[in-house]
Amino acid sequence: MTQDVWLPIPPEEIKGLPEGLDYSFWDGGAFPGDPADCAVYVVPYMRALEVRTRPLTAMTGLRVIQTLTAGVDDITANLSLIAPGVQLCNARGVHDTSTAELALTLTLASLRGIPGFVRAQEEGRWQGEFRPALADRNVLILGYGAIGSAIEDRLAPFEVERVTRVARSGRTTARGVVHPLTELPQLLPEADVVILATPLTDETRGLVDAAFLARMKDGALLVNIARGPVVDTDALLSEVESGRLTAALDVTDPEPLPPDHPLWRAPGVLITPHVGGPSSAFRPRAERLLVDQLTRFVNHEPLRHVVLTTGA
């Protein structure tokens, strides 16, 4: 049985890779070998969709697809290209630190008016103003998985009044109650900051629509570090252009955002170009994940973070 592994990081740079597998480096260029011999395909990170999916139809011996992203919606949208019996694993845990850092950065920058101060600096203009603090605010985290939990870790020192946790289904954690999605309508009006950290699924696509936004309190901040299509862009534009809400967005719909899109110039909107994951925190955590998963694979142990098995 084939034992070829395609890695988007040069294998000689990853310490601790298990023996017994044939490693090749592939990050989107010419194929390093016959795709039919690839047993484990680690999807290149931050490459165009057409690059990431290009070898799939020829990978007839494939047994595992390992993404380096927490979300796998790009792969699940292309399951027809993949042979049955392939395990799809996500990179749960790899992006928790970096994405949670950005969620906090966007929240603080937006509340404290940093974009306006940057523009004033460019103009040489000294102009102070009174801004809301994160302290004493009620923060709602929608999507309380690994990243949502990591966001709460970073909120802890900032003296927030309350953190409300919401996920698809309710449960109790060491920190307290996680509310089910069905309770969201009555929770939204109490939140000063709503942070979106949910995966993109059929259930969450367009979840933040006009009705959702209308339930948010006047002056509330929406922070999206999830996926752009979770939010109805037109509905959000209507709210921010009226001045009732503000927003800090690492992801948008469409993405990339066209230069003439009104979101760029909407009042009270801070935009970063989907940079939640790519930071210096990514590489060491990605390498640890790959070593662990490939060691499990070669030892015939259950893999971690299996999202689905194709054809099942």
VOPAGU-2260 file (C-alpha; in pm, 1 decimal, decimal comma):
REM VOPAGU-2260
SITE   aa  ch    i         X         Y         Z
SITE  MET   A    0       0,0       0,0       0,0
SITE  THR   A    1     124,7     346,6     -92,2
SITE  GLN   A    2     295,2     546,7     183,0
SITE  ASP   A    3     363,5     875,7       2,5
SITE  VAL   A    4     295,6    1196,8     195,3
SITE  TRP   A    5     271,3    1537,4      29,4
SITE  LEU   A    6     366,8    1819,7     265,9
SITE  PRO   A    7     347,8    2198,3     204,9
SITE  ILE   A    8     646,1    2243,6     437,8
SITE  PRO   A    9     984,1    2094,8     337,6
SITE  PRO   A   10    1000,7    1766,7     533,4
SITE  GLU   A   11    1364,2    1824,1     631,1
SITE  GLU   A   12    1249,2    2132,1     824,4
SITE  ILE   A   13    1000,0    1938,7    1038,8
SITE  LYS   A   14    1158,9    1772,9    1339,9
SITE  GLY   A   15    1022,0    1439,7    1455,2
SITE  LEU   A   16     849,4    1310,9    1142,4
SITE  PRO   A   17     803,7     933,9    1179,2
SITE  GLU   A   18    1001,7     690,6     967,2
SITE  GLY   A   19     831,9     454,1     727,2
SITE  LEU   A   20     670,3     718,7     507,2
SITE  ASP   A   21     793,7     874,2     182,7
SITE  TYR   A   22     776,7    1250,8     215,6
SITE  SER   A   23     755,7    1500,8     -69,6
SITE  PHE   A   24     729,3    1878,7     -62,2
SITE  TRP   A   25     442,1    2027,7    -261,5
SITE  ASP   A   26     312,3    2381,5    -223,5
SITE  GLY   A   27     137,1    2433,0    -553,1
SITE  GLY   A   28     398,0    2394,7    -826,9
SITE  ALA   A   29     479,7    2089,7   -1038,1
SITE  PHE   A   30     371,8    1764,5    -877,5
SITE  PRO   A   31     659,0    1597,3    -689,2
SITE  GLY   A   32     546,9    1253,0    -804,9
SITE  ASP   A   33     245,6    1055,9    -919,1
SITE  PRO   A   34     -61,4    1182,9    -729,6
SITE  ALA   A   35    -201,3     829,9    -744,4
SITE  ASP   A   36      73,0     723,2    -500,2
SITE  CYS   A   37     -17,0     986,2    -239,9
SITE  ALA   A   38    -169,6     839,2      76,8
SITE  VAL   A   39    -168,9    1155,0     291,9
SITE  TYR   A   40    -226,2    1494,6     135,2
SITE  VAL   A   41    -155,1    1798,6     353,4
SITE  VAL   A   42    -331,4    2083,7     177,3
SITE  PRO   A   43    -110,9    2387,2      99,2
SITE  TYR   A   44    -187,8    2681,9     324,4
SITE  MET   A   45    -300,2    3017,6     184,8
SITE  ARG   A   46    -306,7    2901,0    -174,5
SITE  ALA   A   47    -586,4    2956,5    -426,9
SITE  LEU   A   48    -869,6    2704,4    -420,7
SITE  GLU   A   49    -781,3    2582,0    -768,6
SITE  VAL   A   50    -430,8    2501,6    -643,3
SITE  ARG   A   51    -547,5    2321,3    -330,5
SITE  THR   A   52    -793,5    2102,4    -519,0
SITE  ARG   A   53    -588,3    2045,0    -837,1
SITE  PRO   A   54    -438,4    1704,6    -745,2
SITE  LEU   A   55    -749,1    1555,9    -582,3
SITE  THR   A   56    -903,3    1378,6    -881,3
SITE  ALA   A   57    -572,1    1202,8    -955,0
SITE  MET   A   58    -515,0    1094,5    -593,4
SITE  THR   A   59    -675,9     755,2    -633,2
SITE  GLY   A   60    -477,0     600,1    -346,6
SITE  LEU   A   61    -555,4     877,5    -101,3
SITE  ARG   A   62    -644,3     784,7     255,3
SITE  VAL   A   63    -613,6    1113,0     448,4
SITE  ILE   A   64    -655,8    1481,9     370,6
SITE  GLN   A   65    -511,0    1704,6     641,2
SITE  THR   A   66    -589,0    2074,4     614,5
SITE  LEU   A   67    -387,1    2342,9     789,5
SITE  THR   A   68    -700,3    2547,0     847,6
SITE  ALA   A   69    -966,6    2511,7    1113,9
SITE  GLY   A   70   -1241,5    2553,2     852,9
SITE  VAL   A   71   -1275,2    2291,1     579,6
SITE  ASP   A   72   -1564,7    2439,8     383,4
SITE  ASP   A   73   -1345,2    2473,5      72,4
SITE  ILE   A   74   -1275,1    2097,7      74,3
SITE  THR   A   75   -1626,9    1986,0     167,7
SITE  ALA   A   76   -1755,2    2190,0    -126,5
SITE  ASN   A   77   -1541,8    1970,7    -353,2
SITE  LEU   A   78   -1609,0    1622,4    -214,5
SITE  SER   A   79   -1707,5    1502,8    -562,1
SITE  LEU   A   80   -1338,1    1521,7    -657,3
SITE  ILE   A   81   -1232,2    1283,2    -379,2
SITE  ALA   A   82   -1245,3     903,8    -379,8
SITE  PRO   A   83   -1461,3     737,4    -110,7
SITE  GLY   A   84   -1307,2     627,5     218,1
SITE  VAL   A   85   -1079,5     928,8     265,0
SITE  GLN   A   86   -1060,8    1083,6     612,0
SITE  LEU   A   87   -1073,5    1464,5     615,6
SITE  CYS   A   88    -902,6    1620,4     920,0
SITE  ASN   A   89    -893,2    1985,9    1013,8
SITE  ALA   A   90    -625,1    2181,0    1199,5
SITE  ARG   A   91    -812,5    2227,5    1524,3
SITE  GLY   A   92    -579,4    2396,3    1771,9
SITE  VAL   A   93    -327,3    2527,6    1520,4
SITE  HIS   A   94    -488,3    2869,9    1481,0
SITE  ASP   A   95    -634,4    2919,0    1828,0
SITE  THR   A   96    -353,2    3142,9    1952,2
SITE  SER   A   97    -312,3    3358,8    1643,6
SITE  THR   A   98    -682,2    3400,9    1566,5
SITE  ALA   A   99    -773,7    3474,3    1926,9
SITE  GLU   A  100    -499,6    3739,1    1938,4
SITE  LEU   A  101    -646,0    3906,6    1630,9
SITE  ALA   A  102    -999,8    3891,5    1771,2
SITE  LEU   A  103    -880,4    4078,7    2077,1
SITE  THR   A  104    -674,0    4319,9    1864,6
SITE  LEU   A  105    -971,6    4406,4    1643,0
SITE  THR   A  106   -1197,8    4448,9    1944,0
SITE  LEU   A  107    -960,2    4682,7    2126,7
SITE  ALA   A  108    -861,5    4876,5    1814,6
SITE  SER   A  109   -1221,7    4935,9    1716,4
SITE  LEU   A  110   -1343,8    5030,0    2065,1
SITE  ARG   A  111   -1052,1    5265,7    2128,9
SITE  GLY   A  112   -1072,9    5428,7    1784,1
SITE  ILE   A  113    -725,3    5329,7    1664,7
SITE  PRO   A  114    -808,4    5360,0    1290,1
SITE  GLY   A  115    -905,6    5723,7    1341,6
SITE  PHE   A  116    -586,9    5796,1    1534,4
SITE  VAL   A  117    -380,4    5637,1    1255,4
SITE  ARG   A  118    -546,3    5865,5    1001,8
SITE  ALA   A  119    -484,8    6164,4    1229,5
SITE  GLN   A  120    -118,3    6068,4    1259,5
SITE  GLU   A  121     -84,6    6062,7     880,8
SITE  GLU   A  122    -221,9    6419,2     876,4
SITE  GLY   A  123      -9,0    6536,1    1170,2
SITE  ARG   A  124    -325,2    6614,3    1363,3
SITE  TRP   A  125    -336,5    6588,5    1746,0
SITE  GLN   A  126    -697,5    6526,5    1840,3
SITE  GLY   A  127    -804,1    6333,2    2148,0
SITE  GLU   A  128   -1146,0    6188,6    2213,8
SITE  PHE   A  129   -1337,0    5988,2    2473,3
SITE  ARG   A  130   -1372,5    5623,0    2369,4
SITE  PRO   A  131   -1536,4    5313,3    2518,2
SITE  ALA   A  132   -1312,0    5063,8    2697,0
SITE  LEU   A  133   -1334,6    4686,3    2684,2
SITE  ALA   A  134   -1354,8    4685,8    3063,5
SITE  ASP   A  135   -1707,9    4654,8    3202,4
SITE  ARG   A  136   -1847,9    4538,6    2866,2
SITE  ASN   A  137   -2062,7    4233,6    2802,8
SITE  VAL   A  138   -1900,9    4017,7    2533,8
SITE  LEU   A  139   -2084,7    3742,3    2346,1
SITE  ILE   A  140   -1877,3    3476,1    2170,8
SITE  LEU   A  141   -2073,7    3298,5    1899,3
SITE  GLY   A  142   -1900,8    2969,2    1819,2
SITE  TYR   A  143   -1752,8    2839,7    2141,6
SITE  GLY   A  144   -1505,6    2580,3    2019,4
SITE  ALA   A  145   -1128,5    2582,3    2057,6
SITE  ILE   A  146   -1090,1    2932,6    1911,5
SITE  GLY   A  147   -1385,4    3069,7    2106,7
SITE  SER   A  148   -1235,9    2933,3    2427,7
SITE  ALA   A  149    -897,8    3085,5    2339,0
SITE  ILE   A  150   -1066,5    3422,4    2287,3
SITE  GLU   A  151   -1214,4    3403,2    2635,9
SITE  ASP   A  152    -867,3    3323,1    2772,5
SITE  ARG   A  153    -748,9    3656,0    2636,0
SITE  LEU   A  154   -1051,7    3849,9    2754,1
SITE  ALA   A  155    -996,9    3741,3    3114,6
SITE  PRO   A  156    -741,4    4012,6    3212,6
SITE  PHE   A  157    -948,8    4296,7    3063,1
SITE  GLU   A  158   -1209,6    4320,5    3336,1
SITE  VAL   A  159   -1507,7    4252,3    3110,6
SITE  GLU   A  160   -1837,8    4246,2    3293,8
SITE  ARG   A  161   -1954,5    3916,9    3145,0
SITE  VAL   A  162   -1870,2    3667,6    2871,7
SITE  THR   A  163   -2167,9    3491,9    2713,9
SITE  ARG   A  164   -2084,3    3171,2    2529,6
SITE  VAL   A  165   -2301,0    3041,4    2244,5
SITE  ALA   A  166   -2256,6    2726,0    2036,2
SITE  ARG   A  167   -2473,1    2500,7    1821,6
SITE  SER   A  168   -2571,5    2295,5    2126,6
SITE  GLY   A  169   -2567,5    2390,1    2492,4
SITE  ARG   A  170   -2335,7    2244,0    2752,9
SITE  THR   A  171   -2155,5    2330,9    3073,4
SITE  THR   A  172   -1780,9    2393,9    3085,5
SITE  ALA   A  173   -1539,1    2468,1    3366,5
SITE  ARG   A  174   -1596,5    2837,8    3292,1
SITE  GLY   A  175   -1972,5    2813,9    3294,4
SITE  VAL   A  176   -2271,8    2766,9    3069,7
SITE  VAL   A  177   -2248,8    2751,0    2691,6
SITE  HIS   A  178   -2588,8    2852,6    2556,7
SITE  PRO   A  179   -2745,1    2675,6    2257,5
SITE  LEU   A  180   -2796,8    2866,6    1935,6
SITE  THR   A  181   -3171,6    2866,6    1998,3
SITE  GLU   A  182   -3121,4    3110,0    2288,9
SITE  LEU   A  183   -2929,9    3362,7    2077,9
SITE  PRO   A  184   -3224,5    3599,9    2010,3
SITE  GLN   A  185   -3268,9    3682,5    2377,4
SITE  LEU   A  186   -2894,0    3703,4    2446,0
SITE  LEU   A  187   -2800,5    3945,5    2166,6
SITE  PRO   A  188   -2963,2    4260,6    2310,5
SITE  GLU   A  189   -2742,7    4235,0    2621,6
SITE  ALA   A  190   -2408,2    4223,1    2436,3
SITE  ASP   A  191   -2184,3    4524,8    2384,7
SITE  VAL   A  192   -1945,0    4318,4    2168,7
SITE  VAL   A  193   -2038,6    4014,8    1956,6
SITE  ILE   A  194   -1742,9    3805,9    1835,9
SITE  LEU   A  195   -1812,2    3553,7    1559,3
SITE  ALA   A  196   -1592,4    3242,9    1576,4
SITE  THR   A  197   -1825,9    2986,9    1425,7
SITE  PRO   A  198   -1739,0    2757,3    1133,4
SITE  LEU   A  199   -1917,1    2812,0     802,2
SITE  THR   A  200   -2188,3    2548,8     763,3
SITE  ASP   A  201   -2532,5    2537,7     605,3
SITE  GLU   A  202   -2667,8    2636,3     947,3
SITE  THR   A  203   -2439,1    2937,6     995,6
SITE  ARG   A  204   -2432,9    3073,6     639,9
SITE  GLY   A  205   -2615,4    3406,9     654,3
SITE  LEU   A  206   -2682,6    3360,9    1025,8
SITE  VAL   A  207   -2596,0    3725,4    1094,5
SITE  ASP   A  208   -2879,1    3871,3     890,6
SITE  ALA   A  209   -3094,0    4181,7     926,4
SITE  ALA   A  210   -3296,2    4026,8    1210,4
SITE  PHE   A  211   -2980,3    3924,9    1399,4
SITE  LEU   A  212   -2827,2    4271,3    1365,6
SITE  ALA   A  213   -3152,3    4443,7    1462,7
SITE  ARG   A  214   -3142,0    4258,2    1795,9
SITE  MET   A  215   -2797,4    4396,6    1877,9
SITE  LYS   A  216   -2802,3    4697,5    2107,3
SITE  ASP   A  217   -2734,8    5047,7    1978,4
SITE  GLY   A  218   -2361,3    5116,4    1965,3
SITE  ALA   A  219   -2262,1    4748,0    1978,0
SITE  LEU   A  220   -1955,8    4615,0    1797,3
SITE  LEU   A  221   -1960,3    4310,7    1567,1
SITE  VAL   A  222   -1624,5    4131,8    1527,6
SITE  ASN   A  223   -1597,1    3862,4    1259,5
SITE  ILE   A  224   -1295,3    3629,2    1263,1
SITE  ALA   A  225   -1502,9    3334,0    1138,1
SITE  ARG   A  226   -1597,7    3331,1     769,8
SITE  GLY   A  227   -1735,3    3612,5     555,4
SITE  PRO   A  228   -2059,3    3440,0     445,3
SITE  VAL   A  229   -2168,4    3400,7     808,2
SITE  VAL   A  230   -2269,0    3768,3     777,4
SITE  ASP   A  231   -2519,6    3918,1     532,8
SITE  THR   A  232   -2302,1    4197,8     393,7
SITE  ASP   A  233   -2591,2    4415,3     273,2
SITE  ALA   A  234   -2761,7    4395,5     611,1
SITE  LEU   A  235   -2438,4    4487,5     787,9
SITE  LEU   A  236   -2378,2    4779,5     553,5
SITE  SER   A  237   -2722,2    4916,0     632,3
SITE  GLU   A  238   -2650,9    4911,1    1007,0
SITE  VAL   A  239   -2300,8    5060,6     998,1
SITE  GLU   A  240   -2392,9    5329,7     745,9
SITE  SER   A  241   -2670,5    5439,0     980,0
SITE  GLY   A  242   -2414,0    5464,5    1259,8
SITE  ARG   A  243   -2610,7    5232,0    1488,9
SITE  LEU   A  244   -2347,6    4953,5    1490,4
SITE  THR   A  245   -1974,0    4928,9    1429,5
SITE  ALA   A  246   -1780,2    4633,6    1290,8
SITE  ALA   A  247   -1430,5    4488,0    1283,3
SITE  LEU   A  248   -1391,0    4228,4    1008,6
SITE  ASP   A  249   -1105,6    3994,0     931,7
SITE  VAL   A  250   -1325,7    3811,9     679,9
SITE  THR   A  251   -1577,9    3948,5     432,3
SITE  ASP   A  252   -1826,2    3839,6     169,6
SITE  PRO   A  253   -1713,0    3872,3    -103,8
SITE  GLU   A  254   -1348,5    3792,6     -38,9
SITE  PRO   A  255   -1111,6    3937,6    -141,0
SITE  LEU   A  256   -1309,5    4256,7    -105,2
SITE  PRO   A  257   -1309,4    4450,5    -436,4
SITE  PRO   A  258   -1142,3    4795,3    -418,9
SITE  ASP   A  259   -1470,9    4973,8    -492,8
SITE  HIS   A  260   -1677,2    4784,0    -235,5
SITE  PRO   A  261   -1864,6    5018,8       3,6
SITE  LEU   A  262   -1745,6    4825,2     310,3
SITE  TRP   A  263   -1400,0    4981,3     267,0
SITE  ARG   A  264   -1540,5    5327,5     326,5
SITE  ALA   A  265   -1828,4    5248,7     561,4
SITE  PRO   A  266   -1815,5    5448,4     887,1
SITE  GLY   A  267   -1709,3    5259,6    1195,3
SITE  VAL   A  268   -1572,2    4959,9    1004,2
SITE  LEU   A  269   -1220,6    4820,6    1054,8
SITE  ILE   A  270   -1106,4    4561,2     798,3
SITE  THR   A  271    -808,2    4326,2     796,7
SITE  PRO   A  272    -751,1    4093,9     495,3
SITE  HIS   A  273    -816,4    3748,9     648,6
SITE  VAL   A  274    -499,0    3738,7     855,4
SITE  GLY   A  275    -629,0    3564,2    1166,2
SITE  GLY   A  276    -416,8    3254,9    1111,0
SITE  PRO   A  277     -96,9    3359,6     932,7
SITE  SER   A  278     141,0    3477,0    1202,7
SITE  SER   A  279     460,5    3351,0    1359,8
SITE  ALA   A  280     244,2    3133,8    1585,7
SITE  PHE   A  281     128,8    2922,4    1289,9
SITE  ARG   A  282     435,9    2727,2    1184,1
SITE  PRO   A  283     538,6    2560,3    1513,6
SITE  ARG   A  284     181,2    2457,3    1588,8
SITE  ALA   A  285     128,0    2325,8    1236,6
SITE  GLU   A  286     445,6    2119,2    1258,1
SITE  ARG   A  287     342,4    1969,6    1592,6
SITE  LEU   A  288       6,0    1872,6    1444,8
SITE  LEU   A  289     164,8    1706,9    1141,9
SITE  VAL   A  290     413,7    1508,0    1349,3
SITE  ASP   A  291     134,7    1385,4    1575,6
SITE  GLN   A  292    -104,8    1296,0    1292,7
SITE  LEU   A  293     158,4    1121,2    1080,5
SITE  THR   A  294     284,9     925,8    1380,1
SITE  ARG   A  295     -69,9     809,9    1440,5
SITE  PHE   A  296    -108,5     723,1    1071,9
SITE  VAL   A  297     207,3     513,7    1051,1
SITE  ASN   A  298     118,2     335,5    1377,9
SITE  HIS   A  299    -240,9     268,6    1261,5
SITE  GLU   A  300    -384,2     474,3    1548,1
SITE  PRO   A  301    -700,5     686,7    1524,8
SITE  LEU   A  302    -634,7    1029,4    1376,8
SITE  ARG   A  303    -733,7    1348,7    1555,1
SITE  HIS   A  304    -981,0    1607,9    1432,1
SITE  VAL   A  305   -1158,0    1387,5    1174,6
SITE  VAL   A  306   -1438,1    1595,5    1025,2
SITE  LEU   A  307   -1576,4    1330,0     793,7
SITE  THR   A  308   -1495,0    1024,2     584,8
SITE  THR   A  309   -1585,0    1057,5     218,1
SITE  GLY   A  310   -1854,8     826,6      93,8
SITE  ALA   A  311   -1963,9     739,2     446,9
